Amino acid sequence: MISKRTLFLASGAAFAVFGLAAQASDGAPLSAIDWLQRALEAPIAPTEGPVGTLLPDETDARLPATHFAPIETELLEGAGLSSTGIFTAERIGLPRDLWGAATHSEVIAAIKTIPTDTVPSAARLALRLLLAEFALPRGDISDTRDALFLARVDKLIELGALEQAQQLIEVASEASSAINARAFDIALLLGEEDRACAALSGLITTSYGHGAQIFCTARRGDWQAAYASLRVAQSLALVSETEALLLTRFLEEEEEEYPLPPPQETTPLGWRIMEALGDPVTTAGLPIAYAHADMRGTSGWRAQLEAAERLTRAGVMQPNRLHGLYSERRAAASGGLWDRVRLLQTLDRATTMKDSEAASAALVQAWPLFAAAELEAALAEMKAEALADLSLAPQASEILWKLALLSDDARPAAAALAPEGGLGRLVMALAEGRDLPQTSSSPIAGAIVAAFNAEGFSTANEALLEAGKPGLLLLEGLALIAEAAAGDLNAATSGLQRLLAVGLEPVARQIAIELLLLERRG
């Protein structure tokens, strides 16, 4: 009988082979590099109009903080880690001195407020802010060297942007035990534990790393050394009781089949060990970062689809990767997820065959289903350009108008598809950079017009600008946009005003379009 341990050791090679095969399959982007290229190809201030993605309670939405190392304290002596970025601020249309006179603690606190549930353009802007290279805040020099960097990495993890967080860590000018601990967690969820064990050997922080070191020793096949290390760690109380129980069950020479209860607090290492033992914990109720674990090719098609939809909805996975999964095989049943699969495949066939009637019927059915899953922007990226070549029925044409405004590639088609009425005129004025008409088409429309007419810009906003802290104003704006998407009209006006105040009119216009077209309210 082949043991679970043997299967577990083999899985590392399987992950590596799968990763290479996946990258070579059909050209679909499978890494953060492609995401970054696309982000940079659609800068915040485009030449042809606005661009078009993404905190609940920390204990619910982020990886447990208790297993991360505490940040060590030392004086800041230079740029160091905190200004590290994957691309320059100027390349995405923002000033390098965005944080200005703010303090490190102010910027870190503001980063923690970046929402996890918002409209697509706001989510995309948030990711760019976290990944770009900015000058250090000038308000103080007393914070730790890597505190701001760690805050950015932690927020990326919370948003589910593991590949992007991994890229940011890889370009860092230096490493620390706290950074290595985060890199190790990311690698576990991406199925890259062998590479992580090799890279982080001897570097993982004492307070977190004993379990990881034992795990890595076992990955290398030295089970006796791993078992001895576990016993020493237990005697010195260097691992928790829960972790010791998991590792003991994992390392037992005799494979006794006794069940382990799911850990009270799931960590990437604990989750990975449970999986290796054949008792995986479903990722559906875990923070979004765990959804990546279902994308390694070891989960069933439904689990992969659900994870891909979750990550695409958060704006951290490209829609064409979801499209590839939708197209993989026939829908297994009906309702919800399976109806989206079936209708996307129908749209694929209809656009390939230039069948306008079939495309119209499928699009009318698909729009409410994708809207219910908050995947309208993904549908736009997948099908808007192809649908724009067809002559659709009136109801489908109005849906295509919305899709065109959510897709950079299909945007030129929007003007010809715009419906009559106040909403159509307001949205097209936003899209084309024109002055906004007064309208009573909806309360949210009035709130948006008020923002662009600069009515009621608060003295608090002016004070932040005068104090030289535009970055804080921008992050406040992102938090307010999420509240606006949930139906707060005052937040819509205030959030858009903040973006306009820091010179982000194109993205503010696109966010306004999405507030009007994406029915997140109520």
N, C-alpha and C positions, 0 to 999 in steps of 0.2 A: 504494500500500500504506500502510495506517495504521501509524505507528510505535508501538513500545512506549511511547516517551516521551509521545506524544499520548494514548495510552490511560491512562497514568499520571496525566497532568494532569487528565484527565476523571474519574478515579476519585475525586478529592476531592469533586467535586460529587455523584457517585453515592452516596458514603458519607453525605453530608448529607441527600440525598433519602431514602435508605433509613432513616436514623434517624428522620426525621419520619414517614415512612409506617409504620414499625414501631410508633411510639408511638401512632399514631392507629388502628391496625388493629382490635384486638378488646379493648382495655383491658388487655392483659397487661402487667405491670410490666416496664419495660425499663431502669430506672435505679436508682441507689442510693437515690434519694429514697423509692421504694416500699419498698425493703428496710428503710430506717430507720424508716419509719412502722410496718411490721409488727413490727420489733424492739421499738418502744416500746409497741405495743399489747399485747405479751405480756411484761410486765415480769418481772424476776427473782423477785419475790415476789408471785405471783398470789393472788387471794382463794379460788380453788377448787382449789388443789393445785399440784404442782410444774410447772415448765415444761420443755419440751423445748427450735449444731452444732459443732467442727472439731478436731521440727525435725530432719528428718534433717540430714545434713551440709550446711553452708551452701553449699558449692560445688555441691551437686546441686540444692538446692531453691529457691534464691533467684536473682534476676537478678544477673549478674556484678557484684561490688562494684567492680571495677577501673575501670569507666567512670563511676562516680559521683565527684563532687568530694569531696575531703577536707573534713572539717568544720573551719571556721575557729574560732579560739579567741578568746573575749572573755569578760569577766566578766558574770555574770547580774545584771541590774539590776531585774528585775521579773518578772511572770508571763510576758510574752512568748509565744513560740510553744509552749513546753513544756506549758502548761496548756490549750492550745486543744482544744476538743471540739465535736462536733456536737450533743450533748445533755448535760444536767447529770448528774452522778453520782447525785444523789438520785432522778432520774427512773427510774433502773434499779435502785434499791434498794441503792445503795452510798454510803458516806460520802465527802464531797468530799475529806477528808484521808486518803484510802486509803493513800497512800505514807508518810504520817507522818514519822518520823525517819530514814527510809532516805536514802541519798545518791543523786544522779543516776546515778552509775556502777552502783550496786547495782540500781536499777530497770531501767536499760538492759540490764544483763546478764541480769536475770530475764525481760525481754520477749523476748530472743533465744531463751529456752528454751521459749517457747510452742509446743506441738506442732502439726504440720500434719496429723496423722492421729489422730483421737480420736473419741469418741462425739458425736452431734449437739448435745446440750445444752452440753457442755463447749466445743465449737467456737463456739457462739452466745455463750456467756459471754465467751470470749476476744475475739471481735469487739467486743462491747460495751465491754470494758475498753480496747481500743485506740482506740475512737471517742469515749468519754465525756470530759467536762471534769473534771479533778481538780486540786486544789491542788498546787503544786510540792512535791517532796520537800524536807524541812527539814534533811536531814543535811549539806548543804554548799551553797555558793554559787559554787563555782569552775568548774563545768562551762559548756560553751558554751550560748549562748542557745537554739539550736535542736537540740541533740544528742538530747534525749529525744523531741522532735517527729519528728525524722528516723528515730529508732529505731522509732517507732510506724508511720510511713509505710512503712518498709522491711519491717516484719513484715506489714503488710497486703498489700503487693505479693507477698511470699513466700507468703502464704496464698491468693493469687489474687484478693483483694478489691480489684480495681483501681478499680471505680466508687466504693467506699467510701473508698479512699485519695484519689481525686480530689476527693470531697466534703470530706474533711478539709483538703486543701490549699487548696481554694477558700474555706473559712471562716477560714483563718489570718490573723492580724492583720498579718503582714508576710511578705515573701518574701526568699529568698536564692538565690544561684546554685545551691547544692546542691538546694534545693527545686524550683527551676525545671527542673533536669536531670531530676529524678524525674517532674515533671509532664509533661515532654516525652516521656519513655519511655512513660508511661501513655497519653498521647494517641496515640502511634504504634500501640499494640496495640489501642486502642479504635476506630481508624479516624478519629481527629479531628485529623490532622496539620495541616490548613490553619488551623484555629482555634488550635492550639498554636503554629504558626509566627507567626501574627499577635500572639498574646499574649506570646510569649517573645522576640520580636525584640530583639536587643541585650542580653538579660539572661542568656543562658546562660553558664555558667562557662567560662573560658578553657581549662581543661584538658580539658573534654569537648566544648565547644560548637562548635569549628570545623567538624567534620563536620556537625553539626546545622544550622549557619548556611548551609553550602553546599547542603545538602539543601533548606532552606527557600527559598533563592534560586532553586533550580531549580523548586520548587513554584510560585513566583510567575511562572515562565516566562522568567526572565532567565538563560538557559543560558550565555551568554558570560561574564557576571559570575561565575556559579558556577564555571565552568571556570578563570577567572583566579584566583579565590580558592583553588581547590584547588591550583593550581601554587605559589602563594605559601605555602600551608600546608605543602605537601610540602617546599619548599626550606628552611623554618624548622623542619621536623620537628614540626609542630603536629598532625599526624594520623599514626596508625599506618600501617605498610605495608599491612596488611590492609584498613583503612578506605580508604586512598588507592586501592587496586586496585578496590575496590567502587565508589567514587565515580567513578573514571576510566571504568570500564565503563559506568556509569550515564549519564555526561555525554557520551560519545563522539558526535561529530556523525555519523560513518558507523557504521551499525549492523552491525559485524562480529560474526558469530555464533561467538564462541569461549566455551567453557564456563568457568565459575568454580567452583573447588572450594568446598564449604561452609566458612564461617569456622570456625577452631578454637574460638573463643569467640563464641557468638552473643549479640549485643546487639539490643535492639529496632530500632535504626537499621539495623544490618546485615541483620537479618531482613527489614525492610521494603524495603530496596533489592533484596535477592535476589528478593523477591516481584515488585517492579516490573520486574525484568529477565526475568521469566518463569521463574525457577528457584527457586520457593519451597521453603523448608525446612519439612518437616512439623513440626507443633507437638507431636506425640504424645510425643516424647522430650525435650521442653524443659520448663522449669519451668512450673507451672500458670498463671502469669500470661499466658503466650503463648496459652493456650486461648481467650482472649477474641478473638484475631485471627480465629478461625474462626467467630465469632458475628456478623460484620459483614454477612453476606448474600452474601459473595463466594465462599464455599466450598460444596462439595457437601453434600447432606443428611446423608450419613453422617458427614462431618467435623464438621458442626454438632451432630449428635446426640452424638458422642463428646465434643466439647468441653463441651456442656451437661451431660452426665452427670458429667464430671469436676468442673465448677464446682459443680454441685448437691451432689455427694458431699462437697465441701469446705465446704458451707454458705454459699457466697457468692453463690449464684443461687437465686431462688425456684423451688420445684418446679413452679408453674403455668406458668412459661416453658418448662421441659422438657416439661411436658404438652402445650403447644401444638406443640412440635416433633414429639413422638410422634404427634400427631393429624394431621400435615400431609399424609401420603400413605400408600399401602400399603407394607408391609414389602417390601424388595427381595429378601430371601433368607430363610434360616432360621438358627437358632443364635445364641446370645449376645444381642447388641444387638437383632437383628431379632426374636427371640422376645419380648423385653421390649416392643418396639413393638407387635407383633401382640396380645399378651395385654392390654396397656393399652387398646388399641382395643376388644378384646372386652369388657373390663370396662366401658368407656364405654357400649357398646351395651346391655349387660345391665342396667346401673343405669338407663339411660334408659327401657328397656322394662320395668323392674321384674321381670326374669327371674331369680329366685333360683337356679334350677338352673344356668343358664349362668354366673351370677356366681360360684357356689360352685366350679364346675369350673375356671373361669379363675383364680380367686384361689389355689386349691391349686397350680396350675401356676406362677403368677406369683411367689409368695412366695420360693421357693428361688432363682429367677433374679434377683430384685431383691436378695435377701440376698447372693448371690455377688458382686454389684456394689456392695455396701454402700449400697444406695439404699432400704432399708426405710423410713426416715423420709420420704423423698420420696414413696414409694408411699402412705404414710399420709396425707400432706398432700393428695395428688391424689385419693384414692378412699375414705378411711375414712368420712367423713361420709355419702357417698352409699350406701355398702354397709351402713351402720348401719340404714338404712330397710328392709332386706330380711331375710327369714327364711332364713338360710343353713344348709347342712348342717353337722354337728358339726365336722368337720375345718376347714372354712372359717371357722366361728364362732370357733374358737380362734385362727386367724390374725387374724381381725378384732379379737379382744381385744387382741392385740399392737399392731395398727395404731391402735386407739383410744387406747392409752396413749402412742403416739408423736405423736398429733395433738391439739392443743388443742380443735379444733372437735368431735371425736368422743369426747372423754374421758368425758362422762357415760354413754356406752353401755358402758363397760368393766366396771362392777360386775356387770351382768346377764350378761356373757359369760365371766366369770372361771372357769377350770377348777378342779376339785377338786384337792386335794393341796397339798404344802408350798410349791411355787413360786407357785401362784395366791394362797395366803394371804399370803405374804411380799410379793409385788408389790402386791397391793391394800392392804396395810397401809402400804406406802411411798406409794402413790398417794393414799391418804386421810388421811395425816398421823398415823396411829396408831402406838402402840408396836409394835415388830417382834417377831414370834413366833420362838422358837428353831426352827431347822430344819436338817436334814441333807440337804436336797434336792440340794445341790451344794457344792463347796468355795468357789466365789465367793459363794454365799449366806451361808456362815458368815463370810467376810471382811467382808461388808457389815453383817451383824448386829453384829459386833464393833466396827465403826466407829461405829454409832449407839448402842452401849452404852458408848461412851467408854472402851474398854479399851486401855491402853497408849499413851495420848497422850504423846508424847515430850517430854523436857525441852527439846529444841531448839525444838520448836513453841512451848512456853510462853515460852522466851527471846525469840523473835521478837515475840510479843504483848506481853510486858513491856517490850521495847525500843521499842514503838510502831511496828512495821513490819508491819501486817496485810496490806498489799498484796503484800509478798514472800511471805508465807505462802500467800496466795491463788494466786499464780503458781506456787509450788512444787506446790500441789495440782493445778493443771491439768496440769503435766508428769507428775505421778504417775498421774493418771487415764488418760492415754494409755498408760502402762506397764501399768495395770490392764486396759485394753481388749485388750492384747496377751497377757494371761494371768498377770500378776504379782499374786498374791493379797495379798501384803504391801503393794504399792503401792495396791491398792484400798482397804484399810483406812486407810492413811496419807493418801491423797489425799482421801478423803471426810472424814476427821477435820479436815483443814485447812480445807475449805469450811465445815464446821460451826462451827469455831472462829472464823471471821470473820462468822458470822451468816447464811450462805447455805443454810439447811436446805432450803427448797423446791427449789432447783436441785440440791442434793446428793441429795435423794430421787429426782429425775428422772434424774440421772446413774446412780444405783444401779439404777433400773428398766432403763435402757438397757444397763448392764453385764450384767444378767440376761437380757434378751430379745434383744439383738443379738449374734450369735455371731461375735465378732471373735477369740476366744481360740483358742490352739493353733497 
